[in-house]
């Protein structure tokens, strides 16, 4: 290791010495070279640094040397301290004022609540109070109170006049510290039994030492648990299939509901057919009126009857709901009652299907009805000498049926007997026995016999549909057989009612040619035919494809025509097609600018919709598309 020359204050010499750690009082050198002058200067600086207040030097032997890095360590400690103080300062800047504001304006210092019954009787007059109290030390300004009422609440009055048309907003005077305000709201509450609703109240205000608006919210959940009426559904609880059964609905109101629109909705099982009711069933509901009444009670009664058809279920429910009509889309459920009926099943069933449907359906003049009668023996023993018959009752004109009996297709050649029921109704019965169908002689356990036939409905060329009043065809069927005990049994099939809609039809005519520029042209005509019922809200639309020019008619026989050149969508709207109008036509021309060799269709299938004003059904059919020959 190389020697380093330093000034040693413990020796009285100017000779360089090896570096030592011997401490001692520094002394001035006697001889000064240029190096010694530097050392003397260093001596004076060290003396100034280490001497105490009395001018004495410390014992250098007692001074411990700290290894390198003391300056860097001190600098880091200094910077850390500065950063910590800065962070504390920023935290105090942001949070201490906010904490102070929170202490002054926390929600616990402002009370807002809704007081009133949480359970109520439907339709009852009910009062609720909105109470607010300012527990803060500052006045609340710009105070506005608003509420979202429960969906079934009908406002009547409030202790403070609302300042909006919805009767749910109030502007209040400034609220001083420790001041309490109350708003009392009265109205009628409606709703479905057991369905929860809620009050929501919003309080907006500005404290006098803040510029920003603040809000407080309160909520109260309520539920109707009592109805203003008693509902009972009574009837037989055990019955055989295909046997007439009667039921009675009794509604006893606790309050006067004579000024309310009550609706009774029956929910029948799929295998139940309603045959009669004391009040007409309109759109599957009864709108009832009081039969008897006393001073405080009103009693409503509805009697109805029907039959249960074959089903796999042993017990089926009939449910009745009483609703209070509301001004909105939904009616309020007041009460419901259910009766379960046990079905005593026969071992033999008969089902009728028309065009694949076992229930009521729709058809129109010109359609063909495809019938299937299925007689099945579910029993464990054979049945014998079965006979099947079907009764078809439909509209007539001049004592002729609208059904084309001369065109019936029946490979079993059943016996047909017709009769005139009234001037406008004609009935016919077709029957088959074991002489017509050999399998009816004996149907083994688990066996089945199917009877199929087709019967067309006359079109407008064969029947004057514009003179026909009725528009329903009713079908019932029965089967008789002898069981193991040699007892004759009779069972009925599911009845089906066919609603006849108007005979609206559509045709497309397309004449292809060319113009003076030798461009291909298509002179197209849309034709509507209708002879049975008046129609309204007709819409006929299609899309046109390719690089074409559409040339509309100078005038139309009815309605308006719209063509969008961007989407190439064509719509023909007709407000009505009266009973005196049999045909409507729309002519237009399409010019093809440039043919696309990959394009196969010029005009899409035509979509036609219309409302039948007699059957109240929406008609929908498709017309032919126009192909493009390249």
C-alpha angles and dihedrals in degrees: 000000000000118000119244121212113225136160112266110200092193094071130062097224140096093215114116113250136192115272112268137172094226107133123214146140110290118239132195118259120245096215124038124204120177088268091046091053089058090047090049090053090050089050092055091049093049091048091052090050100046106032117102128228091281092052096252123136120234121243101270091202089069094053113100119216116230116214120247123290098057092123094049091046092052092048092052091049090050093050092047091052091050091050092048092051090048092051092050089049092052093047090052091047094055105031107032094062091043091049088052091051091046090053089054100041108028116140090245088070093057119059120204122168143153117228122196145094115313092198121047145171113254111258095012124138107250135181127210129186127214108204124189129176129187107220092169128102092239132075117248115229134188090029117185125175121195134168140199104220122218110270092253098044119119111196117230108165145327135209090241119045112250116234099215138062092247090061091226106101131074131184111213135199117250112290114226124213113291091008121138128205130191131194117193117205124191128190147123121280123214132173146126114296110268095003113131122233131176145216115221120190125190123197116194119188145149120225112228093244095049133064098204124089119242131198137210123193131200129184134194122186117211134183134194107234101166133053124213090234145043119236127197131176114198132181145114114317098201126042143152122251117268091019121127111249129185131214135186128210114203121190117186113186121210092201133036105277097166091114093050128087106237119193124198114202119192118205106202125188115249093254095054119098118196111222103174144352135189091234122042114258107229119190090341095305138092119225101205136208129196115271095185134007142181132193096281104011136062124195124201122190132189122183121196138165139194148143136264116227129202117304139155091239120095095202125031130187130227112200130192125195127193115207136183112226112240131198090246131066095275128066120219115249109230102173144337136201133191133198122192117213123200112219120220101209129210117222090236126063135188121200130186122208125182118192086342095306124120093187139051115309145173132249140157141216112293096030124122119230115217111203128198123182114192117195110186132181110214092170130103094241134057125261124212143205095018120184126192127198135173127202118209119189120185147150120294141190125203088355091303124120122238085226114091099232092170088064097049116136112211119151090193092054097222120201113263123204120180132196137178110239096182140336090283104028128067127182134200133186125206118195135185128192134175090283089062096036115025093200089068089070090078128000109194124219107287091014127132137199121202123202115195130182140151127226122184125215111228116253126224091275092061102035133037095237093175087066097047116103106186122067105186135090115198122202129192130166138193139189130200126196143158117249131208092279089056089249119143113237130192125200132179131221128225110284119234129199118201116204112210113219126195118290095243111168135176135213134186123207121191124186113187120209143129136255133225090280089055090246117148113256132194118203101200130187126192111205127194121195124190130160109155115057133010112256134207139188095030117181123184116182142166143160125245120212136207137020098323144142117227116212113192128205121273087232139359132223089233142350131010133295125216127186123181109207091200099052094023089224116155123201129181112193121193120184094205145350107207128210088256092058116080101165136032124178137191117195122192139155132231119200117198111219096185130002122231109214091210094051115102103170129057099179125020125231110293117245115212125186130172142159118244105220094202104043092031089224128135112240121212130178141154128236127209122278122233113241123213117228112208 
